[in-house]
Amino acid sequence: MAAVFPPEQARARAPQRPKEPGLGELFGRLFSDTRQILADFAHLAVLDARRAGVRLAMLLSAGLVIAILVVTAWMGLVAAGIVWMFDKGVSWPLAIALAALVNVIGAAGLAWWARHLVSEMPFTALLRQLRGEPPKVLDEEH
């Protein structure tokens, strides 16, 4: 036996197709999703930058502590050398002067090495390329 419903109830009971979104709604969703993706990427970039900053601070702190330890070790070696020279019969002033001379020679050697490091300024290859100049022939020293 079939049931007959009045027209209003038949429409209410009939499965309704979901309304398809219009062009404006699609553009609204696209804009909203794009904005959310950009916000997520910006948040990720901020978190990565913060993490990189913390790691850089930790590396710089470790470098500072290492430098302090190396300097104190060097001072200990110089003091031991002075005491050893004094024990071998060298006068205190001469032993201290010899230790100072060793430090000056070491500083001069480091300065000479550092001068060669800065002989070529940064980004010279890029600037040469932008100017259209030919590549520089590498020295055998480097």
C-alpha positions, 0 to 999 in steps of 0.5 A: 500500500502506497502512502500519498502525501500532500504536496508540501510534505512531499517536498519536505521529505524528498532528498534535497540536493546540496546547494552548490556554492556560487562564484563569490563563495568560492573566491571567498574560500580561496581568499580565506584559505590562501590567507590562512596558508600565508599566516601559517608560513609566516608563523613557521618562519618566525618560529624558525627565525627564533630557533635560529637566533637561540642557536646562534646565541648558544654558538656565540656563547660557546665560542666565547667560553672556548676563547676564554679557555684557550687564552687562559691555557696559553697564559698558563703555558707562557707562565710555565715557560717563564718559570722554566727559563728562570729555573734554567738560570735566565733572569726574570726580566729576560724570561718575561721579555722572551715570552712577550717576544713569542707572543708578538711573533705569534700575533704578527703571524696571525695578522699576516694570515688574516691580511690574506683572508681579506685580500679579496672582498666578499661577493667579488665573483658576483659583482664580476659576473654582473659587470660581465668581466671574465672569471679570475684565474685562481692562485695555486696558494688558495 
